Amino acid sequence: MSQGSYYKNRFTAIPATIKALPSPKVRMPLAETQMATVLSNADPQGKGRVRVRMNWQTDGMQTGWVRVMTPDGGSSKDVKSNRGFVFIPEVGDQVLLGFRHGDPARPYVMGSLFNGVTGSGGFAANHKKSLTTRS
């Protein structure tokens, strides 16, 4: 500092005996369910995640790798692997995103949305119920 200059600072300290810092009083933005389109399902870690573009995102924008919700997944003490449903959305599929604890940084795919373009079976005379998979 040049001669004649000075520095002034003011702060409020907390006692050293406090084990955790108090939570800041900042409101977190709340994320609600959103539509998105799958851009990639080639998860480099093989975890069945997808990359999507939310409807408000512009070309070139995409999420990181997003987990996909399933009716039965994970592991147990009896079955450690190869259990549950593994239905990874295809590129171009429309999906619905949820956000863990409403946190916009923690999206997950809640499910795919049938739009009548990507498959058949949604017509009035269809009385058969089946599960068809790619193997």
C-alpha positions in Angstrom: 0.0 0.0 0.0 1.1 3.5 -0.7 2.0 5.7 2.2 -1.1 7.3 3.7 -3.4 4.5 2.6 -5.1 2.2 5.0 -7.3 -1.0 4.9 -10.4 -1.5 6.9 -12.4 -4.7 7.3 -15.4 -5.8 9.4 -16.6 -9.3 10.2 -18.6 -11.3 12.7 -16.9 -14.4 14.1 -18.4 -17.5 15.5 -17.0 -19.3 18.6 -14.4 -22.1 17.9 -16.6 -24.5 19.9 -19.2 -24.6 17.1 -18.9 -28.0 15.4 -20.8 -27.1 12.2 -21.3 -23.8 10.4 -24.8 -22.5 10.5 -26.9 -22.9 7.3 -26.9 -19.9 5.1 -30.3 -18.2 4.6 -30.3 -18.6 0.9 -33.4 -20.0 -0.8 -32.6 -22.9 -3.2 -34.4 -22.7 -6.6 -37.1 -25.4 -6.8 -37.1 -27.6 -9.9 -40.3 -29.1 -11.1 -40.9 -32.0 -13.5 -39.8 -31.3 -17.0 -40.0 -32.9 -20.5 -36.7 -33.8 -22.2 -35.4 -35.7 -25.2 -32.8 -38.4 -25.0 -29.6 -37.4 -26.8 -27.4 -40.4 -25.8 -27.8 -43.7 -24.0 -24.1 -44.8 -24.4 -23.2 -44.4 -20.7 -19.4 -44.6 -20.6 -19.6 -46.2 -17.1 -22.3 -48.8 -18.1 -24.7 -47.6 -15.5 -27.7 -47.2 -17.8 -27.7 -43.4 -17.6 -28.8 -41.1 -20.4 -28.0 -37.6 -21.5 -31.0 -35.4 -22.3 -31.9 -32.0 -23.6 -34.7 -30.3 -21.7 -37.3 -28.6 -23.8 -36.0 -25.1 -22.8 -32.4 -25.9 -23.6 -31.1 -24.8 -27.0 -29.2 -26.8 -29.6 -25.8 -27.9 -28.3 -26.9 -27.9 -24.7 -27.4 -31.2 -22.8 -27.4 -32.5 -19.2 -24.6 -34.6 -17.7 -25.3 -38.4 -17.3 -28.8 -38.8 -15.7 -30.0 -41.9 -13.8 -33.1 -43.7 -15.0 -35.8 -44.7 -12.5 -37.0 -48.3 -12.8 -39.7 -50.4 -11.0 -37.0 -52.8 -9.7 -33.3 -52.2 -9.5 -30.3 -52.2 -7.3 -29.0 -55.2 -5.4 -29.7 -57.2 -2.3 -27.8 -59.5 0.0 -29.1 -62.5 -1.9 -28.8 -61.2 -5.5 -25.9 -58.9 -6.0 -26.2 -58.4 -9.8 -28.3 -59.1 -12.9 -31.6 -58.3 -11.2 -34.4 -55.9 -11.9 -35.7 -54.2 -15.0 -33.2 -52.6 -17.3 -35.1 -50.5 -19.9 -32.9 -47.7 -21.0 -34.7 -45.0 -23.1 -33.6 -44.8 -26.7 -32.1 -41.8 -28.4 -34.9 -39.5 -29.5 -37.4 -40.8 -26.8 -39.3 -38.2 -24.8 -38.8 -38.6 -21.1 -40.1 -36.9 -17.9 -37.5 -35.6 -15.5 -37.8 -35.3 -11.8 -35.3 -33.7 -9.4 -34.1 -35.2 -6.2 -35.2 -33.0 -3.3 -36.3 -30.4 -5.9 -32.6 -29.7 -6.6 -32.0 -28.6 -10.2 -28.5 -30.1 -10.1 -29.9 -33.6 -9.4 -32.2 -34.7 -12.2 -33.4 -38.3 -12.9 -35.6 -39.8 -15.6 -39.0 -40.8 -14.2 -40.1 -42.6 -17.3 -40.5 -42.5 -21.1 -43.6 -40.9 -22.7 -45.4 -42.8 -25.5 -46.1 -40.4 -28.3 -47.6 -42.7 -31.0 -44.7 -42.0 -33.3 -42.0 -44.3 -31.9 -44.1 -47.5 -31.7 -47.4 -49.2 -32.2 -49.8 -50.7 -29.7 -51.8 -47.7 -28.6 -54.8 -48.3 -30.9 -58.4 -49.1 -29.8 -58.5 -52.7 -31.1 -55.4 -53.7 -29.1 -56.7 -56.1 -26.4 -53.4 -58.0 -25.9 -51.0 -57.0 -23.2 -47.3 -58.0 -23.7 -43.8 -57.1 -22.9 -41.4 -57.0 -25.9 -37.8 -56.4 -25.4 -34.6 -56.1 -27.4 -32.2 -58.8 -26.6 
